[in-house]
Amino acid sequence: MGKTAVHGDSAREARKPLPVRRKRKLATREYYRLAVGSFFFMQGIVFGSWASRIPDIKNALGLSDAGLGAVLSALPVGQMVAMGLSGYFVGRFGSKRMLTIGILFYPAMLIAVGAASNVWHLAAVLFAYGIFGNMCNISVNTQAIGVERLYGRSIMASFHGLWSLGGFTGGLIGALMVAREVPPVDHFMFIYVAAFTVLFSMRWYMLPRDSRKGGAKTPIFVKPSRHIFTLGVIAFACMICEGTMFDWTGVYFETVVKAPNDLKQLGYVAFMCTMAGGRFVADFFVTHLGIKRVLQISGCLMLTGLLISVIFPNIVMATIGFLLVGFGTSSVVPLVYGLAGKSKDIRPGVALAMVSSIGFLGFLLGPSVIGFIAEASSLRLSFTLIAFLGLCTALLSGKAKAN
C-alpha cells in the first residue's frame, strides 16, 4: 500500500508542471504569430502608402503617363533582381536578421522616393525599393512558415490577409495625408517611424532561427525540383489573374461594362474586398477540405468569375464575377508559399524565392499580354484567355505535394 501511494503521489507531482509548460509553449507560439502578423501588416502599409502618393510624385516631377510607366518599371525590375539574392541571404544568414535589415530599409526608401528631385533619382530609388521589398517578402514568409510549423495547421493565408488589410490601411492614411496636403516626404517619414516602432517592439518575438538542412552552405542558384516548379506555375497562373485585376478592372468597367464615372472602380473594390476577406477564412477551409481541394476550388472560382464578367458585361453581373475572382485568387499564393517552405530538399528561403520568381513573372507579363490581345482583338477575349489560365491552378493542384 505504501509503495502504491508513493508511486501515485510521484505520478501526480510529475503531472503538475505539464499544464504550465503547455501554457508557456502556447504563449510563445502566439507571440511569434503576433510578431510575424505585425510585420505583414506593416509591409502592407508601406506598399499602400507608396501607391497612394504616385499621382503626387508624378505631378511633382512633371511626368507624362508614358514617362511614369517607364519609371515605375524600375520597381518590379528591382524585385526580380533580388529574387535569387533574397533566397540566398535568408538561407545563409537567417530570416530574422534579413527581415530586420529589410524592414529598416524598405520604408526608408519611401523617404528617398518622396525626396526624389529628378526622373533618374526616382528610378534608382524605386529599384532599391523593389530590392528591399523583396527581401522583406521572402524573409517574412520564411518566418510565417516557421510559425505555421509550430501550430501544425494552415495559418499562412491569414498572414497574407493582414498584408491586404495593411495595404488598405496605407491607402487610407495616404488619402488623409493628401486631404491635409502633407508632402509625400513628410508622409513617408511618419510611415518609417511606425515601421521602426513595430520592429523595435516585435523583434524580440521573431523566430530566432530557421530550420537547417545539415551544415551545407546555401548556394546562390539552385535548380528547382519538379515540385517547386509546379508550385511556381500555379503561382504564375494565379498572379497573372491578379495582375489583370489590378491593372485592367477599371478599364474593363469603363470600356466594356460602360459603367458611369462614379462606379468605374466598383469592380476593383469588389475584387479587393473578397481577396482580403478570403485570406482570413482560407485557413478554415484548408483545415476542413485540404490544400489541394481549396486550390481546385480557387481555380474554378477564377474561371467562373471571369467568364461571368465576359458573358454578361453589365454592372451587376461583372461585379459579381469580380467578387468571385477575388475569392479565387485570395488563398492561392499563401498556400503555395506554405507548400514551398515545407520542401524537404531546399531551404525555405530559397524555395520561396524560386516559387516567387516564377509566379511574379505572371504579375509582370499579365497586364501587357492583356493589352496586346485587346489591341489585336478585344478586351473580352483577353479576359477569356486569362480565365482559362486561372483554371490551371485547379488542374495543376493535383500534382502539388501537400507535405
C-alpha positions in Angstrom: 0.0 0.0 0.0 2.8 2.4 0.9 4.6 1.8 -2.3 1.5 2.3 -4.3 0.7 5.6 -2.6 4.2 6.9 -3.1 4.1 5.9 -6.7 0.7 7.7 -7.2 1.9 10.8 -5.4 5.0 10.9 -7.6 2.9 10.5 -10.7 0.7 13.3 -9.6 3.7 15.5 -8.8 5.2 14.8 -12.2 2.0 15.8 -13.9 1.6 19.1 -12.2 4.2 21.1 -14.2 2.9 19.9 -17.5 0.0 22.4 -17.9 2.4 25.2 -17.1 4.8 24.1 -19.8 2.0 23.7 -22.2 0.7 27.2 -21.5 4.2 28.7 -21.9 4.6 27.0 -25.2 1.2 28.3 -26.4 2.1 31.8 -25.2 5.4 31.7 -27.1 3.7 30.4 -30.2 1.1 33.2 -30.1 3.8 35.9 -29.6 5.6 34.6 -32.7 2.3 34.8 -34.6 1.6 38.3 -33.4 5.1 39.4 -34.4 5.0 37.9 -37.8 1.5 39.2 -38.4 2.6 42.7 -37.4 5.4 42.7 -40.0 3.0 41.5 -42.7 0.6 44.3 -41.7 3.4 46.9 -41.7 4.6 45.8 -45.2 1.1 46.3 -46.5 1.0 49.8 -45.0 4.4 50.7 -46.7 3.2 49.5 -50.1 -0.2 51.1 -49.7 1.4 54.4 -48.7 3.6 54.4 -51.8 0.7 53.6 -54.1 -1.5 56.4 -52.6 1.1 59.1 -53.5 2.0 58.1 -57.0 -0.1 60.9 -58.6 1.5 63.5 -56.4 5.0 62.3 -57.2 4.1 62.2 -60.9 2.9 65.8 -60.8 5.9 67.0 -58.7 8.3 65.7 -61.4 6.1 66.7 -64.3 6.0 63.2 -65.7 3.8 62.2 -68.6 1.8 58.9 -68.5 4.4 57.2 -70.6 7.2 58.6 -68.6 5.6 57.5 -65.3 5.1 54.0 -66.7 8.7 53.8 -67.7 9.9 54.9 -64.3 7.6 52.6 -62.4 9.1 49.6 -64.2 12.2 50.1 -62.1 10.4 48.8 -59.0 9.5 45.3 -60.4 12.9 45.1 -62.0 14.5 45.6 -58.6 12.2 42.9 -57.2 13.1 40.4 -59.9 16.9 41.1 -59.5 16.5 40.5 -55.7 14.7 37.2 -56.1 17.7 34.9 -56.1 19.8 37.0 -53.7 17.0 37.2 -51.2 16.7 33.4 -51.0 20.4 33.1 -50.7 20.8 35.7 -47.9 17.8 34.3 -46.0 19.2 30.8 -46.3 22.7 31.9 -45.3 22.0 34.4 -42.5 18.5 33.5 -41.4 15.1 35.2 -41.9 15.2 37.1 -38.6 18.4 39.0 -39.5 17.3 39.7 -43.1 13.8 40.8 -42.1 15.4 43.2 -39.6 17.5 44.7 -42.3 14.6 44.7 -44.8 12.1 46.4 -42.5 14.7 49.2 -41.8 15.5 49.9 -45.4 12.2 49.2 -47.1 10.3 52.2 -45.6 13.5 54.3 -45.7 13.4 54.0 -49.5 10.0 55.7 -49.3 11.5 58.8 -47.8 14.1 58.8 -50.7 11.2 58.4 -53.1 9.5 61.5 -51.6 12.7 63.4 -51.8 13.5 62.4 -55.5 14.4 65.6 -57.5 14.5 64.1 -61.0 13.5 61.1 -63.0 16.8 59.2 -62.7 16.9 59.7 -59.0 13.4 58.3 -58.7 14.1 55.3 -60.9 17.2 54.5 -58.9 15.3 54.7 -55.6 12.4 52.6 -56.9 14.9 50.0 -58.0 16.3 49.8 -54.4 12.7 50.0 -53.0 12.0 46.8 -55.1 15.1 45.0 -53.8 14.3 45.7 -50.1 10.6 45.0 -50.6 11.5 41.5 -52.0 13.9 40.9 -49.1 11.1 41.7 -46.7 8.7 39.5 -48.6 11.0 36.4 -48.6 12.1 36.9 -45.0 8.6 37.4 -43.5 7.2 34.5 -45.4 10.0 32.3 -44.2 9.2 33.4 -40.6 5.5 32.6 -41.3 6.4 29.1 -42.5 8.2 28.5 -39.2 5.2 29.8 -37.1 2.8 27.7 -39.2 5.0 24.6 -38.4 4.6 25.4 -34.6 0.8 25.5 -35.0 0.7 22.3 -37.0 -2.0 23.6 -39.3 -2.6 26.2 -42.0 -2.3 29.8 -40.9 -0.4 31.3 -43.9 -3.4 32.8 -45.6 -4.3 34.8 -42.5 -0.8 36.4 -42.6 -1.4 37.5 -46.2 -4.8 38.8 -45.2 -3.0 41.1 -42.8 -0.9 42.3 -45.7 -4.0 43.2 -47.6 -5.5 44.9 -44.6 -2.3 46.8 -44.2 -2.4 47.9 -47.8 -5.9 49.1 -47.4 -4.9 51.0 -44.2 -1.9 52.5 -46.0 -4.2 53.8 -48.7 -6.5 55.4 -46.1 -3.5 57.0 -44.4 -2.4 58.3 -47.8 -5.8 59.7 -48.6 -5.8 61.5 -45.2 -2.3 62.9 -45.9 -3.4 64.1 -49.4 -6.5 65.7 -48.0 -4.4 67.6 -45.4 -1.8 68.5 -48.2 1.0 66.8 -46.3 4.1 66.5 -48.6 5.0 62.9 -49.6 8.4 63.1 -47.9 6.7 64.0 -44.5 4.1 61.3 -45.0 6.8 58.7 -45.6 8.8 59.8 -42.6 5.7 59.1 -40.5 5.5 55.6 -42.0 9.1 55.0 -41.3 8.7 55.9 -37.6 5.7 53.4 -37.5 7.8 50.7 -39.1 10.7 51.3 -36.8 8.3 51.1 -33.8 6.9 47.8 -35.0 10.5 46.5 -35.4 11.6 47.7 -32.0 8.7 46.2 -30.2 8.3 42.9 -32.1 11.9 41.9 -33.0 12.2 40.1 -29.7 9.3 37.8 -30.7 10.6 36.8 -34.1 11.6 33.2 -34.7 15.3 33.1 -33.6 16.4 30.7 -36.4 15.2 28.8 -39.5 15.3 25.1 -39.9 18.6 23.9 -41.4 19.3 21.0 -43.7 22.6 19.9 -42.4 25.5 22.2 -42.3 26.0 22.8 -46.0 26.3 26.3 -47.3 23.5 27.8 -49.2 24.3 28.3 -52.9 23.0 31.4 -54.7 21.4 29.5 -57.6 19.7 26.1 -57.1 17.9 24.1 -59.8 14.2 23.9 -58.8 12.8 20.5 -58.3 9.7 19.4 -60.2 7.6 20.0 -57.1 8.9 23.6 -56.7 8.5 24.3 -60.4 4.9 23.1 -60.3 4.2 25.4 -57.3 5.7 28.2 -59.3 3.5 27.6 -62.3 0.4 27.5 -60.0 1.5 30.9 -58.6 2.1 32.2 -62.1 -1.4 31.2 -63.2 -2.9 33.0 -60.1 -0.7 36.1 -60.3 -1.5 36.7 -64.0 -5.1 36.9 -62.9 -4.2 39.2 -60.0 -2.2 41.5 -62.3 -5.1 41.6 -64.7 -7.5 42.6 -61.9 -5.1 45.3 -60.5 -4.4 47.0 -63.9 -7.4 46.3 -66.1 -10.5 46.2 -63.9 -11.2 49.9 -64.2 -10.6 49.9 -67.9 -12.9 46.9 -68.3 -15.7 48.6 -66.4 -15.2 51.8 -68.4 -15.0 50.4 -72.0 -16.9 47.1 -71.8 -19.3 47.4 -68.9 -19.9 51.1 -69.7 -20.2 52.0 -66.0 -20.8 55.6 -65.0 -17.8 57.6 -63.8 -18.7 57.2 -60.2 -18.9 53.4 -60.5 -15.8 52.7 -62.6 -13.9 51.4 -59.6 -16.7 49.2 -58.4 -15.2 46.0 -59.9 -11.8 46.7 -58.4 -13.2 47.4 -55.0 -15.3 44.2 -55.2 -12.2 42.2 -56.1 -10.0 43.7 -53.4 -12.7 43.2 -50.7 -13.2 39.5 -51.4 -9.5 38.9 -51.9 -8.7 40.3 -48.5 -11.6 38.7 -46.8 -11.0 35.4 -48.5 -7.5 35.2 -46.9 -8.9 35.4 -43.4 -11.2 32.4 -44.0 -9.0 30.3 -46.3 -7.2 28.6 -43.4 -10.5 27.3 -42.1 -11.3 25.7 -45.4 -7.8 24.3 -45.7 -8.2 22.6 -42.3 -11.6 21.0 -43.3 -11.1 20.4 -47.0 -7.3 20.1 -47.5 -4.9 22.3 -49.6 -5.5 20.5 -52.9 -9.3 20.9 -52.7 -9.0 24.6 -51.9 -6.6 25.2 -54.8 -9.1 23.4 -57.1 -12.0 25.5 -55.9 -9.9 28.6 -56.3 -9.1 27.9 -59.9 -12.7 27.2 -60.7 -13.8 30.5 -59.0 -11.3 32.4 -61.1 -12.6 30.8 -64.3 -16.3 31.2 -63.3 -15.9 34.8 -62.2 -14.1 36.0 -65.3 -16.4 34.2 -67.7 -19.4 35.7 -65.9 -18.0 39.2 -66.5 -17.3 38.3 -70.1 -20.6 36.7 -71.0 -22.7 39.2 -69.1 -20.9 42.5 -69.3 -23.4 44.6 -67.2 -22.5 46.3 -64.0 -24.3 43.8 -61.7 -23.0 40.6 -63.2 -19.5 41.9 -63.8 -19.3 43.0 -60.2 -20.4 39.5 -59.0 -17.9 38.0 -61.4 -15.0 40.1 -59.9 -16.2 39.2 -56.4 -15.7 35.5 -57.3 -12.3 36.2 -58.8 -11.2 37.9 -55.6 -12.2 34.8 -53.6 -10.4 32.6 -56.1 -7.1 34.5 -56.0 -7.1 35.1 -52.3 -5.6 31.9 -51.0 -3.5 30.5 -53.8 -0.2 32.4 -53.3 -0.2 32.0 -49.5 -0.9 28.2 -49.8 1.7 27.8 -52.5 4.3 29.6 -50.4 3.4 27.4 -47.4 3.9 24.2 -49.5 7.2 25.6 -50.9 8.5 26.2 -47.4 7.9 22.6 -46.5 10.2 21.3 -49.2 12.5 18.5 -47.9 15.3 19.3 -50.4 15.6 23.1 -50.4 15.8 25.6 -47.6 12.5 27.6 -47.0 14.0 30.9 -48.1 15.5 29.6 -51.3 12.3 27.6 -52.1 10.2 30.7 -51.6 12.4 32.8 -53.8 12.1 30.2 -56.6 8.3 30.0 -56.4 8.0 33.8 -56.0 10.2 34.4 -59.1 8.2 32.1 -61.4 4.9 33.5 -60.0 5.9 37.1 -60.2 6.5 36.7 -64.0 2.8 36.3 -64.3 2.2 39.5 -62.4 4.6 41.3 -64.8 3.5 39.7 -68.1 -0.2 39.6 -67.5 -1.1 43.2 -67.9 1.0 43.7 -71.0 -0.4 40.5 -72.6 -3.9 41.7 -71.9 -3.1 45.0 -73.7 -1.6 43.3 -76.8 -4.6 40.9 -77.1 -7.1 43.7 -76.5 -5.4 45.8 -79.2 -5.5 43.0 -81.7 -9.0 41.7 -80.9 -11.0 42.8 -77.8 -10.7 43.1 -74.0 -13.4 40.5 -73.5 -11.2 37.9 -75.4 -8.3 38.9 -73.2 -10.3 38.2 -70.1 -11.5 34.9 -71.5 -7.9 33.7 -72.1 -6.9 34.8 -68.6 -9.9 32.9 -67.2 -8.6 29.6 -68.6 -5.1 30.4 -67.3 -6.7 30.7 -63.9 -8.1 27.3 -64.3 -4.6 25.9 -64.5 -4.5 26.5 -60.7 -7.1 23.8 -60.4 -5.6 21.5 -63.0 -2.1 21.6 -61.5 -3.1 21.3 -57.9 -3.3 17.5 -58.2 0.5 17.4 -58.9 1.4 19.6 -55.9 2.6 17.7 -52.8 0.6 18.6 -49.8 3.5 17.9 -47.4 
